[in-house]
Amino acid sequence: MMETQFFTCKEVKDGLYAAIVKDGQGALGNAGFVDLGDEILVFDTFMLPQAALALREAAEELTGKKVKYVVNSHYHGDHTNGNIMFKDTVIISTTETRHKIQESFRNQDVSAMKAGLSSYFAQLEDRIAGELNGQMRQALQNDLSDKRLYAESLDLIEEVLPTVIFDEKLVIQGSERTVELHHFGGGHTGSDLFMYIPEDQVLYAGDLVLVNNHAWMGHGNPHEWLGILERMAPFSVSDLIPGHGPVGSHTNIQSMQEYVGDLIRFVSEMKVKGTSKEELLGMPVLEKYSKLESPHVYEWNINFLYDYLG
Ligand SMILES: [Zn+2]
């Protein structure tokens, strides 16, 4: 175990590490790294460059080796903004993820983004002040704190694109360990890869599988997501490093399937009954999921699914 300001490093198996983020510190999405024998592979790079630098330092200190490869699981900034600290390495993603990262920087106007964020912060502060549910208030406070740190770091973030791209499967053969990158299409976004280490039965899931957290659906395709999880289920997994939440296991793949399926079913049924979106947003979180972290994401999902399900 190693603690930094942004994350806790946990060695899940010999040479395989999870970097689990701390709430409200701006790193936002989990990362990890793998000792390949002669060099290190880093999986995802956090939202803040400062957190990515701490990740690189932790990885090099704990293994005594240098980072050679970086993998981006999908295009979201909380998994790719830290690429700037790994410019000298080989950055790997799917073709579609590279394209999406490029697209997100193409029209980037930092002053417009800062203005957008400050009006978001003002709304969020009002909501926090009036929020009676303690769990929701805490989640909104963490969101505010994470995004404020992001806004302060915007000038440090630059486009650093993957240089090795693939579409279905890529295998990296280290001197002591082999890792597999699998791409079964897009679910959480238009393209989501996961990393599997067969000898150790460890899976780095990115945002395809979260543990104890609501999972954002609005940039992807929930039905395709279910299909990807179906194809992930046969993998033997003893430890699963999720994109958000603590280290889990194989059972979290099934929990994720249930979550996506249950929300689709719930919103469809409510629409058939003629429930309006506003009524739906006024209802409490489905009982089965009422204890999950980041309940504000549940609201975003209801909002998204209501329109998506036509
Ligand atoms: Zn994501």
py3Dmol code that shows the C-alpha trace and the ligand (Angstrom):
import py3Dmol

protein = """\
ATOM      1  CA  MET A   1       0.000   0.000   0.000  1.00  0.00           C
ATOM      2  CA  MET A   2       1.202   3.469  -0.848  1.00  0.00           C
ATOM      3  CA  GLU A   3      -0.749   6.648  -0.137  1.00  0.00           C
ATOM      4  CA  THR A   4      -0.547   9.833  -2.184  1.00  0.00           C
ATOM      5  CA  GLN A   5      -2.688  12.959  -2.114  1.00  0.00           C
ATOM      6  CA  PHE A   6      -4.687  11.664  -5.074  1.00  0.00           C
ATOM      7  CA  PHE A   7      -4.884   7.883  -4.749  1.00  0.00           C
ATOM      8  CA  THR A   8      -4.021   4.738  -2.823  1.00  0.00           C
ATOM      9  CA  CYS A   9      -1.782   2.207  -4.568  1.00  0.00           C
ATOM     10  CA  LYS A  10      -2.676  -1.380  -3.856  1.00  0.00           C
ATOM     11  CA  GLU A  11      -0.685  -4.377  -5.114  1.00  0.00           C
ATOM     12  CA  VAL A  12      -3.472  -6.836  -5.994  1.00  0.00           C
ATOM     13  CA  LYS A  13      -1.043  -9.569  -7.140  1.00  0.00           C
ATOM     14  CA  ASP A  14       2.739  -9.578  -7.311  1.00  0.00           C
ATOM     15  CA  GLY A  15       3.639  -6.774  -9.766  1.00  0.00           C
ATOM     16  CA  LEU A  16       0.016  -5.794 -10.503  1.00  0.00           C
ATOM     17  CA  TYR A  17      -1.200  -2.545  -8.970  1.00  0.00           C
ATOM     18  CA  ALA A  18      -4.477  -0.660  -8.642  1.00  0.00           C
ATOM     19  CA  ALA A  19      -4.392   3.123  -8.096  1.00  0.00           C
ATOM     20  CA  ILE A  20      -7.727   3.822  -6.415  1.00  0.00           C
ATOM     21  CA  VAL A  21      -8.631   7.524  -6.361  1.00  0.00           C
ATOM     22  CA  LYS A  22      -9.494   9.525  -3.252  1.00  0.00           C
ATOM     23  CA  ASP A  23     -12.827  11.371  -3.261  1.00  0.00           C
ATOM     24  CA  GLY A  24     -12.780  15.033  -4.220  1.00  0.00           C
ATOM     25  CA  GLN A  25      -9.034  15.189  -4.976  1.00  0.00           C
ATOM     26  CA  GLY A  26      -9.475  15.636  -8.731  1.00  0.00           C
ATOM     27  CA  ALA A  27      -8.002  12.382 -10.071  1.00  0.00           C
ATOM     28  CA  LEU A  28     -11.593  11.074 -10.449  1.00  0.00           C
ATOM     29  CA  GLY A  29     -11.115   7.822 -12.428  1.00  0.00           C
ATOM     30  CA  ASN A  30      -9.041   4.886 -11.131  1.00  0.00           C
ATOM     31  CA  ALA A  31      -5.789   3.889 -12.831  1.00  0.00           C
ATOM     32  CA  GLY A  32      -3.285   1.071 -12.399  1.00  0.00           C
ATOM     33  CA  PHE A  33       0.067  -0.284 -13.527  1.00  0.00           C
ATOM     34  CA  VAL A  34       1.708  -3.557 -14.323  1.00  0.00           C
ATOM     35  CA  ASP A  35       5.317  -4.699 -14.008  1.00  0.00           C
ATOM     36  CA  LEU A  36       6.043  -6.453 -17.313  1.00  0.00           C
ATOM     37  CA  GLY A  37       9.490  -7.600 -16.232  1.00  0.00           C
ATOM     38  CA  ASP A  38      11.833  -4.994 -17.725  1.00  0.00           C
ATOM     39  CA  GLU A  39       9.418  -2.083 -17.890  1.00  0.00           C
ATOM     40  CA  ILE A  40       6.040  -0.835 -16.696  1.00  0.00           C
ATOM     41  CA  LEU A  41       2.671  -0.514 -18.411  1.00  0.00           C
ATOM     42  CA  VAL A  42       0.281   2.140 -17.010  1.00  0.00           C
ATOM     43  CA  PHE A  43      -3.481   1.712 -17.412  1.00  0.00           C
ATOM     44  CA  ASP A  44      -5.330   5.078 -17.630  1.00  0.00           C
ATOM     45  CA  THR A  45      -3.912   8.441 -16.567  1.00  0.00           C
ATOM     46  CA  PHE A  46      -6.420  10.295 -14.296  1.00  0.00           C
ATOM     47  CA  MET A  47      -8.111  13.671 -14.844  1.00  0.00           C
ATOM     48  CA  LEU A  48      -5.303  15.872 -13.481  1.00  0.00           C
ATOM     49  CA  PRO A  49      -1.734  16.032 -14.827  1.00  0.00           C
ATOM     50  CA  GLN A  50      -0.465  16.416 -11.235  1.00  0.00           C
ATOM     51  CA  ALA A  51      -2.141  13.114 -10.299  1.00  0.00           C
ATOM     52  CA  ALA A  52      -0.643  11.464 -13.401  1.00  0.00           C
ATOM     53  CA  LEU A  53       2.822  12.610 -12.359  1.00  0.00           C
ATOM     54  CA  ALA A  54       2.249  11.130  -8.893  1.00  0.00           C
ATOM     55  CA  LEU A  55       1.148   7.892 -10.604  1.00  0.00           C
ATOM     56  CA  ARG A  56       4.293   7.753 -12.692  1.00  0.00           C
ATOM     57  CA  GLU A  57       6.478   8.415  -9.650  1.00  0.00           C
ATOM     58  CA  ALA A  58       4.671   5.786  -7.566  1.00  0.00           C
ATOM     59  CA  ALA A  59       4.944   3.188 -10.351  1.00  0.00           C
ATOM     60  CA  GLU A  60       8.667   3.808 -10.851  1.00  0.00           C
ATOM     61  CA  GLU A  61       9.384   3.845  -7.125  1.00  0.00           C
ATOM     62  CA  LEU A  62       7.420   0.682  -6.323  1.00  0.00           C
ATOM     63  CA  THR A  63       8.835  -1.379  -9.200  1.00  0.00           C
ATOM     64  CA  GLY A  64      12.255   0.229  -9.715  1.00  0.00           C
ATOM     65  CA  LYS A  65      11.502   0.229 -13.479  1.00  0.00           C
ATOM     66  CA  LYS A  66      10.536   2.804 -16.123  1.00  0.00           C
ATOM     67  CA  VAL A  67       7.166   3.324 -17.802  1.00  0.00           C
ATOM     68  CA  LYS A  68       7.229   2.143 -21.422  1.00  0.00           C
ATOM     69  CA  TYR A  69       3.529   1.795 -22.282  1.00  0.00           C
ATOM     70  CA  VAL A  70       0.343   3.657 -21.388  1.00  0.00           C
ATOM     71  CA  VAL A  71      -3.143   2.358 -22.184  1.00  0.00           C
ATOM     72  CA  ASN A  72      -6.246   4.581 -22.449  1.00  0.00           C
ATOM     73  CA  SER A  73      -9.357   2.508 -21.732  1.00  0.00           C
ATOM     74  CA  HIS A  74     -11.693   5.099 -23.331  1.00  0.00           C
ATOM     75  CA  TYR A  75     -11.672   8.797 -24.237  1.00  0.00           C
ATOM     76  CA  HIS A  76     -13.114  10.380 -21.049  1.00  0.00           C
ATOM     77  CA  GLY A  77     -10.838  13.025 -19.513  1.00  0.00           C
ATOM     78  CA  ASP A  78     -10.693  11.310 -16.115  1.00  0.00           C
ATOM     79  CA  HIS A  79      -8.854   8.441 -17.881  1.00  0.00           C
ATOM     80  CA  THR A  80      -6.776  10.406 -20.440  1.00  0.00           C
ATOM     81  CA  ASN A  81      -5.968  13.990 -19.377  1.00  0.00           C
ATOM     82  CA  GLY A  82      -2.841  12.779 -17.585  1.00  0.00           C
ATOM     83  CA  ASN A  83      -1.376  11.569 -20.933  1.00  0.00           C
ATOM     84  CA  ILE A  84       0.609  14.823 -20.909  1.00  0.00           C
ATOM     85  CA  MET A  85       2.887  13.295 -18.251  1.00  0.00           C
ATOM     86  CA  PHE A  86       3.614  10.284 -20.491  1.00  0.00           C
ATOM     87  CA  LYS A  87       4.558  11.985 -23.785  1.00  0.00           C
ATOM     88  CA  ASP A  88       7.780   9.960 -24.004  1.00  0.00           C
ATOM     89  CA  THR A  89       5.999   6.591 -23.757  1.00  0.00           C
ATOM     90  CA  VAL A  90       4.025   4.462 -26.217  1.00  0.00           C
ATOM     91  CA  ILE A  91       0.358   5.364 -25.686  1.00  0.00           C
ATOM     92  CA  ILE A  92      -2.140   2.746 -26.833  1.00  0.00           C
ATOM     93  CA  SER A  93      -5.900   2.912 -27.456  1.00  0.00           C
ATOM     94  CA  THR A  94      -8.526   1.725 -29.896  1.00  0.00           C
ATOM     95  CA  THR A  95      -8.856   3.576 -33.210  1.00  0.00           C
ATOM     96  CA  GLU A  96     -12.181   5.068 -32.138  1.00  0.00           C
ATOM     97  CA  THR A  97     -10.864   6.251 -28.740  1.00  0.00           C
ATOM     98  CA  ARG A  98      -7.932   8.040 -30.414  1.00  0.00           C
ATOM     99  CA  HIS A  99     -10.404   9.722 -32.742  1.00  0.00           C
ATOM    100  CA  LYS A 100     -12.641  10.791 -29.822  1.00  0.00           C
ATOM    101  CA  ILE A 101      -9.718  12.247 -27.831  1.00  0.00           C
ATOM    102  CA  GLN A 102      -8.668  14.197 -30.911  1.00  0.00           C
ATOM    103  CA  GLU A 103     -12.225  15.418 -31.447  1.00  0.00           C
ATOM    104  CA  SER A 104     -12.575  16.572 -27.837  1.00  0.00           C
ATOM    105  CA  PHE A 105      -9.476  18.770 -28.168  1.00  0.00           C
ATOM    106  CA  ARG A 106     -10.222  20.020 -31.686  1.00  0.00           C
ATOM    107  CA  ASN A 107     -12.878  22.497 -30.667  1.00  0.00           C
ATOM    108  CA  GLN A 108     -11.566  23.135 -27.197  1.00  0.00           C
ATOM    109  CA  ASP A 109     -11.928  26.728 -26.087  1.00  0.00           C
ATOM    110  CA  VAL A 110     -10.410  26.953 -22.610  1.00  0.00           C
ATOM    111  CA  SER A 111     -12.011  30.294 -21.699  1.00  0.00           C
ATOM    112  CA  ALA A 112     -15.463  29.054 -22.754  1.00  0.00           C
ATOM    113  CA  MET A 113     -14.873  25.871 -20.728  1.00  0.00           C
ATOM    114  CA  LYS A 114     -13.906  27.904 -17.669  1.00  0.00           C
ATOM    115  CA  ALA A 115     -17.038  30.042 -18.029  1.00  0.00           C
ATOM    116  CA  GLY A 116     -19.199  26.916 -18.414  1.00  0.00           C
ATOM    117  CA  LEU A 117     -17.626  25.351 -15.348  1.00  0.00           C
ATOM    118  CA  SER A 118     -18.132  28.421 -13.177  1.00  0.00           C
ATOM    119  CA  SER A 119     -21.847  28.544 -13.963  1.00  0.00           C
ATOM    120  CA  TYR A 120     -22.009  24.778 -13.241  1.00  0.00           C
ATOM    121  CA  PHE A 121     -20.300  25.447  -9.876  1.00  0.00           C
ATOM    122  CA  ALA A 122     -22.823  28.171  -9.008  1.00  0.00           C
ATOM    123  CA  GLN A 123     -25.750  25.801  -9.754  1.00  0.00           C
ATOM    124  CA  LEU A 124     -24.099  23.039  -7.780  1.00  0.00           C
ATOM    125  CA  GLU A 125     -23.522  25.276  -4.738  1.00  0.00           C
ATOM    126  CA  ASP A 126     -27.215  26.240  -4.731  1.00  0.00           C
ATOM    127  CA  ARG A 127     -28.263  22.618  -4.974  1.00  0.00           C
ATOM    128  CA  ILE A 128     -25.867  21.554  -2.177  1.00  0.00           C
ATOM    129  CA  ALA A 129     -27.222  24.314   0.098  1.00  0.00           C
ATOM    130  CA  GLY A 130     -30.785  22.992  -0.310  1.00  0.00           C
ATOM    131  CA  GLU A 131     -30.042  19.254  -0.448  1.00  0.00           C
ATOM    132  CA  LEU A 132     -31.575  17.349   2.475  1.00  0.00           C
ATOM    133  CA  ASN A 133     -30.246  13.895   1.617  1.00  0.00           C
ATOM    134  CA  GLY A 134     -26.821  13.537   3.244  1.00  0.00           C
ATOM    135  CA  GLN A 135     -25.512  10.951   0.774  1.00  0.00           C
ATOM    136  CA  MET A 136     -26.500  13.123  -2.195  1.00  0.00           C
ATOM    137  CA  ARG A 137     -24.997  16.220  -0.584  1.00  0.00           C
ATOM    138  CA  GLN A 138     -21.676  14.447  -0.052  1.00  0.00           C
ATOM    139  CA  ALA A 139     -21.628  13.202  -3.659  1.00  0.00           C
ATOM    140  CA  LEU A 140     -22.342  16.693  -5.006  1.00  0.00           C
ATOM    141  CA  GLN A 141     -19.644  18.164  -2.766  1.00  0.00           C
ATOM    142  CA  ASN A 142     -17.119  15.639  -4.108  1.00  0.00           C
ATOM    143  CA  ASP A 143     -18.199  16.443  -7.676  1.00  0.00           C
ATOM    144  CA  LEU A 144     -17.751  20.171  -7.001  1.00  0.00           C
ATOM    145  CA  SER A 145     -14.329  19.632  -5.446  1.00  0.00           C
ATOM    146  CA  ASP A 146     -13.135  17.343  -8.299  1.00  0.00           C
ATOM    147  CA  LYS A 147     -14.319  19.717 -11.030  1.00  0.00           C
ATOM    148  CA  ARG A 148     -12.858  22.806  -9.302  1.00  0.00           C
ATOM    149  CA  LEU A 149      -9.446  21.155  -9.270  1.00  0.00           C
ATOM    150  CA  TYR A 150      -9.997  20.269 -12.931  1.00  0.00           C
ATOM    151  CA  ALA A 151     -10.899  23.889 -13.784  1.00  0.00           C
ATOM    152  CA  GLU A 152      -7.721  25.097 -12.049  1.00  0.00           C
ATOM    153  CA  SER A 153      -5.641  22.629 -14.090  1.00  0.00           C
ATOM    154  CA  LEU A 154      -7.165  23.332 -17.517  1.00  0.00           C
ATOM    155  CA  ASP A 155      -4.132  25.315 -18.675  1.00  0.00           C
ATOM    156  CA  LEU A 156      -1.863  22.330 -17.986  1.00  0.00           C
ATOM    157  CA  ILE A 157      -3.882  19.888 -20.098  1.00  0.00           C
ATOM    158  CA  GLU A 158      -2.908  19.406 -23.743  1.00  0.00           C
ATOM    159  CA  GLU A 159      -3.782  16.932 -26.449  1.00  0.00           C
ATOM    160  CA  VAL A 160      -1.455  13.926 -26.229  1.00  0.00           C
ATOM    161  CA  LEU A 161      -2.768  11.227 -28.543  1.00  0.00           C
ATOM    162  CA  PRO A 162      -2.214   7.475 -28.562  1.00  0.00           C
ATOM    163  CA  THR A 163       0.390   6.418 -31.136  1.00  0.00           C
ATOM    164  CA  VAL A 164      -0.409   2.700 -31.286  1.00  0.00           C
ATOM    165  CA  ILE A 165      -4.014   1.862 -32.147  1.00  0.00           C
ATOM    166  CA  PHE A 166      -5.893  -1.384 -32.613  1.00  0.00           C
ATOM    167  CA  ASP A 167      -9.460  -2.595 -33.132  1.00  0.00           C
ATOM    168  CA  GLU A 168     -10.003  -6.056 -31.673  1.00  0.00           C
ATOM    169  CA  LYS A 169      -7.160  -7.455 -29.611  1.00  0.00           C
ATOM    170  CA  LEU A 170      -3.597  -6.454 -28.822  1.00  0.00           C
ATOM    171  CA  VAL A 171      -1.142  -8.584 -26.848  1.00  0.00           C
ATOM    172  CA  ILE A 172       1.926  -7.114 -25.145  1.00  0.00           C
ATOM    173  CA  GLN A 173       4.518  -9.682 -24.320  1.00  0.00           C
ATOM    174  CA  GLY A 174       6.812  -8.558 -21.495  1.00  0.00           C
ATOM    175  CA  SER A 175       9.824 -10.553 -20.314  1.00  0.00           C
ATOM    176  CA  GLU A 176       7.894 -11.775 -17.270  1.00  0.00           C
ATOM    177  CA  ARG A 177       4.267 -11.105 -18.042  1.00  0.00           C
ATOM    178  CA  THR A 178       1.819 -10.967 -20.944  1.00  0.00           C
ATOM    179  CA  VAL A 179      -1.132  -8.599 -21.004  1.00  0.00           C
ATOM    180  CA  GLU A 180      -4.087  -8.683 -23.380  1.00  0.00           C
ATOM    181  CA  LEU A 181      -6.136  -5.690 -24.477  1.00  0.00           C
ATOM    182  CA  HIS A 182      -9.646  -6.621 -25.588  1.00  0.00           C
ATOM    183  CA  HIS A 183     -12.086  -4.441 -27.479  1.00  0.00           C
ATOM    184  CA  PHE A 184     -15.651  -5.691 -27.845  1.00  0.00           C
ATOM    185  CA  GLY A 185     -17.016  -2.329 -29.050  1.00  0.00           C
ATOM    186  CA  GLY A 186     -18.612   0.522 -27.156  1.00  0.00           C
ATOM    187  CA  GLY A 187     -20.974   0.446 -24.174  1.00  0.00           C
ATOM    188  CA  HIS A 188     -20.020   3.115 -21.654  1.00  0.00           C
ATOM    189  CA  THR A 189     -18.732   5.226 -24.587  1.00  0.00           C
ATOM    190  CA  GLY A 190     -18.496   4.538 -28.334  1.00  0.00           C
ATOM    191  CA  SER A 191     -15.395   2.412 -27.678  1.00  0.00           C
ATOM    192  CA  ASP A 192     -14.232   0.777 -24.431  1.00  0.00           C
ATOM    193  CA  LEU A 193     -11.297  -1.585 -24.044  1.00  0.00           C
ATOM    194  CA  PHE A 194     -10.356  -3.654 -21.012  1.00  0.00           C
ATOM    195  CA  MET A 195      -7.062  -5.273 -20.042  1.00  0.00           C
ATOM    196  CA  TYR A 196      -6.702  -8.876 -18.943  1.00  0.00           C
ATOM    197  CA  ILE A 197      -3.690 -10.659 -17.464  1.00  0.00           C
ATOM    198  CA  PRO A 198      -4.397 -14.368 -17.998  1.00  0.00           C
ATOM    199  CA  GLU A 199      -1.676 -15.821 -15.740  1.00  0.00           C
ATOM    200  CA  ASP A 200      -2.850 -13.773 -12.762  1.00  0.00           C
ATOM    201  CA  GLN A 201      -6.570 -13.644 -13.625  1.00  0.00           C
ATOM    202  CA  VAL A 202      -6.644  -9.905 -13.092  1.00  0.00           C
ATOM    203  CA  LEU A 203      -8.888  -7.633 -15.158  1.00  0.00           C
ATOM    204  CA  TYR A 204      -8.567  -3.845 -15.496  1.00  0.00           C
ATOM    205  CA  ALA A 205     -12.082  -2.891 -16.551  1.00  0.00           C
ATOM    206  CA  GLY A 206     -11.984   0.877 -17.154  1.00  0.00           C
ATOM    207  CA  ASP A 207     -15.557   2.171 -16.907  1.00  0.00           C
ATOM    208  CA  LEU A 208     -17.098  -1.013 -18.361  1.00  0.00           C
ATOM    209  CA  VAL A 209     -17.393  -2.288 -14.782  1.00  0.00           C
ATOM    210  CA  LEU A 210     -17.713  -0.070 -11.718  1.00  0.00           C
ATOM    211  CA  VAL A 211     -17.809  -1.255  -8.120  1.00  0.00           C
ATOM    212  CA  ASN A 212     -20.349   0.195  -5.687  1.00  0.00           C
ATOM    213  CA  ASN A 213     -20.967   3.211  -7.956  1.00  0.00           C
ATOM    214  CA  HIS A 214     -23.627   4.424 -10.355  1.00  0.00           C
ATOM    215  CA  ALA A 215     -22.236   4.138 -13.896  1.00  0.00           C
ATOM    216  CA  TRP A 216     -22.755   6.928 -16.441  1.00  0.00           C
ATOM    217  CA  MET A 217     -24.574   5.700 -19.556  1.00  0.00           C
ATOM    218  CA  GLY A 218     -25.156   8.873 -21.564  1.00  0.00           C
ATOM    219  CA  HIS A 219     -22.121   8.743 -23.860  1.00  0.00           C
ATOM    220  CA  GLY A 220     -22.591   5.159 -24.942  1.00  0.00           C
ATOM    221  CA  ASN A 221     -25.088   2.492 -25.829  1.00  0.00           C
ATOM    222  CA  PRO A 222     -26.584   0.608 -22.855  1.00  0.00           C
ATOM    223  CA  HIS A 223     -27.768  -2.330 -24.991  1.00  0.00           C
ATOM    224  CA  GLU A 224     -24.316  -2.771 -26.545  1.00  0.00           C
ATOM    225  CA  TRP A 225     -22.871  -2.510 -23.041  1.00  0.00           C
ATOM    226  CA  LEU A 226     -24.893  -5.547 -21.972  1.00  0.00           C
ATOM    227  CA  GLY A 227     -23.490  -7.463 -24.946  1.00  0.00           C
ATOM    228  CA  ILE A 228     -19.892  -6.546 -23.993  1.00  0.00           C
ATOM    229  CA  LEU A 229     -20.436  -7.699 -20.388  1.00  0.00           C
ATOM    230  CA  GLU A 230     -21.877 -10.959 -21.738  1.00  0.00           C
ATOM    231  CA  ARG A 231     -18.611 -11.538 -23.603  1.00  0.00           C
ATOM    232  CA  MET A 232     -16.532 -10.549 -20.566  1.00  0.00           C
ATOM    233  CA  ALA A 233     -18.349 -12.976 -18.240  1.00  0.00           C
ATOM    234  CA  PRO A 234     -16.471 -16.160 -19.350  1.00  0.00           C
ATOM    235  CA  PHE A 235     -13.073 -14.670 -18.326  1.00  0.00           C
ATOM    236  CA  SER A 236     -11.640 -16.112 -15.106  1.00  0.00           C
ATOM    237  CA  VAL A 237     -11.188 -13.143 -12.796  1.00  0.00           C
ATOM    238  CA  SER A 238      -9.913 -13.137  -9.216  1.00  0.00           C
ATOM    239  CA  ASP A 239      -9.379  -9.369  -8.964  1.00  0.00           C
ATOM    240  CA  LEU A 240     -11.129  -6.683 -10.982  1.00  0.00           C
ATOM    241  CA  ILE A 241      -9.901  -3.082 -10.993  1.00  0.00           C
ATOM    242  CA  PRO A 242     -12.904  -0.898 -11.833  1.00  0.00           C
ATOM    243  CA  GLY A 243     -12.918   2.595 -13.375  1.00  0.00           C
ATOM    244  CA  HIS A 244     -14.550   3.887 -10.201  1.00  0.00           C
ATOM    245  CA  GLY A 245     -14.842   2.305  -6.750  1.00  0.00           C
ATOM    246  CA  PRO A 246     -12.724  -0.180  -4.785  1.00  0.00           C
ATOM    247  CA  VAL A 247     -11.051  -3.324  -6.171  1.00  0.00           C
ATOM    248  CA  GLY A 248     -13.677  -5.982  -6.879  1.00  0.00           C
ATOM    249  CA  SER A 249     -13.956  -9.463  -8.346  1.00  0.00           C
ATOM    250  CA  HIS A 250     -15.780 -11.433 -11.044  1.00  0.00           C
ATOM    251  CA  THR A 251     -19.173 -10.937  -9.357  1.00  0.00           C
ATOM    252  CA  ASN A 252     -19.019  -7.230 -10.219  1.00  0.00           C
ATOM    253  CA  ILE A 253     -19.403  -8.079 -13.929  1.00  0.00           C
ATOM    254  CA  GLN A 254     -22.800  -9.581 -13.162  1.00  0.00           C
ATOM    255  CA  SER A 255     -23.761  -6.689 -10.844  1.00  0.00           C
ATOM    256  CA  MET A 256     -22.966  -4.312 -13.693  1.00  0.00           C
ATOM    257  CA  GLN A 257     -25.185  -6.297 -16.088  1.00  0.00           C
ATOM    258  CA  GLU A 258     -27.997  -6.140 -13.547  1.00  0.00           C
ATOM    259  CA  TYR A 259     -27.562  -2.397 -13.057  1.00  0.00           C
ATOM    260  CA  VAL A 260     -27.700  -1.548 -16.761  1.00  0.00           C
ATOM    261  CA  GLY A 261     -30.558  -4.003 -17.400  1.00  0.00           C
ATOM    262  CA  ASP A 262     -32.606  -2.910 -14.375  1.00  0.00           C
ATOM    263  CA  LEU A 263     -32.381   0.783 -15.254  1.00  0.00           C
ATOM    264  CA  ILE A 264     -33.382   0.163 -18.876  1.00  0.00           C
ATOM    265  CA  ARG A 265     -36.365  -1.931 -17.709  1.00  0.00           C
ATOM    266  CA  PHE A 266     -37.428   0.525 -15.022  1.00  0.00           C
ATOM    267  CA  VAL A 267     -37.427   3.576 -17.294  1.00  0.00           C
ATOM    268  CA  SER A 268     -39.160   1.657 -20.130  1.00  0.00           C
ATOM    269  CA  GLU A 269     -41.929   0.464 -17.802  1.00  0.00           C
ATOM    270  CA  MET A 270     -42.428   3.917 -16.356  1.00  0.00           C
ATOM    271  CA  LYS A 271     -42.687   5.412 -19.827  1.00  0.00           C
ATOM    272  CA  VAL A 272     -45.305   2.821 -20.818  1.00  0.00           C
ATOM    273  CA  LYS A 273     -47.318   3.874 -17.752  1.00  0.00           C
ATOM    274  CA  GLY A 274     -47.161   7.472 -18.952  1.00  0.00           C
ATOM    275  CA  THR A 275     -44.853   8.765 -16.215  1.00  0.00           C
ATOM    276  CA  SER A 276     -43.205  12.054 -17.154  1.00  0.00           C
ATOM    277  CA  LYS A 277     -39.459  12.609 -16.960  1.00  0.00           C
ATOM    278  CA  GLU A 278     -39.948  15.145 -14.144  1.00  0.00           C
ATOM    279  CA  GLU A 279     -42.008  12.652 -12.107  1.00  0.00           C
ATOM    280  CA  LEU A 280     -39.376  10.003 -12.657  1.00  0.00           C
ATOM    281  CA  LEU A 281     -36.586  12.335 -11.523  1.00  0.00           C
ATOM    282  CA  GLY A 282     -38.600  13.114  -8.384  1.00  0.00           C
ATOM    283  CA  MET A 283     -38.725   9.446  -7.341  1.00  0.00           C
ATOM    284  CA  PRO A 284     -36.124   7.984  -4.964  1.00  0.00           C
ATOM    285  CA  VAL A 285     -33.271   5.862  -6.373  1.00  0.00           C
ATOM    286  CA  LEU A 286     -34.380   2.243  -7.031  1.00  0.00           C
ATOM    287  CA  GLU A 287     -34.155   0.450  -3.662  1.00  0.00           C
ATOM    288  CA  LYS A 288     -31.585  -2.096  -4.907  1.00  0.00           C
ATOM    289  CA  TYR A 289     -29.200   0.728  -5.850  1.00  0.00           C
ATOM    290  CA  SER A 290     -29.941   3.207  -3.060  1.00  0.00           C
ATOM    291  CA  LYS A 291     -26.620   2.562  -1.291  1.00  0.00           C
ATOM    292  CA  LEU A 292     -24.364   3.107  -4.321  1.00  0.00           C
ATOM    293  CA  GLU A 293     -21.888   6.000  -4.437  1.00  0.00           C
ATOM    294  CA  SER A 294     -22.366   8.964  -6.803  1.00  0.00           C
ATOM    295  CA  PRO A 295     -26.208   9.086  -6.722  1.00  0.00           C
ATOM    296  CA  HIS A 296     -26.151  12.247  -8.871  1.00  0.00           C
ATOM    297  CA  VAL A 297     -25.084   9.998 -11.780  1.00  0.00           C
ATOM    298  CA  TYR A 298     -28.330   8.029 -11.304  1.00  0.00           C
ATOM    299  CA  GLU A 299     -30.246  11.243 -12.076  1.00  0.00           C
ATOM    300  CA  TRP A 300     -28.147  11.815 -15.200  1.00  0.00           C
ATOM    301  CA  ASN A 301     -28.928   8.227 -16.271  1.00  0.00           C
ATOM    302  CA  ILE A 302     -32.688   8.568 -15.752  1.00  0.00           C
ATOM    303  CA  ASN A 303     -32.586  11.787 -17.745  1.00  0.00           C
ATOM    304  CA  PHE A 304     -30.577  10.139 -20.539  1.00  0.00           C
ATOM    305  CA  LEU A 305     -32.536   6.866 -20.666  1.00  0.00           C
ATOM    306  CA  TYR A 306     -35.870   8.668 -20.817  1.00  0.00           C
ATOM    307  CA  ASP A 307     -34.900  10.187 -24.177  1.00  0.00           C
ATOM    308  CA  TYR A 308     -32.747   7.297 -25.395  1.00  0.00           C
ATOM    309  CA  LEU A 309     -35.517   4.726 -24.992  1.00  0.00           C
ATOM    310  CA  GLY A 310     -37.666   6.754 -27.442  1.00  0.00           C
TER     311      GLY A 310
END
"""
ligand_1 = """\
1
ZN
Zn -15.815 7.116 -18.402
"""
view = py3Dmol.view(width=600, height=400)
view.addModel(protein, "pdb")
view.setStyle({"model": 0}, {"cartoon": {"style": "trace"}})
view.addModel(ligand_1, "xyz")
view.setStyle({"model": 1}, {"stick": {}})
view.zoomTo()
view.show()
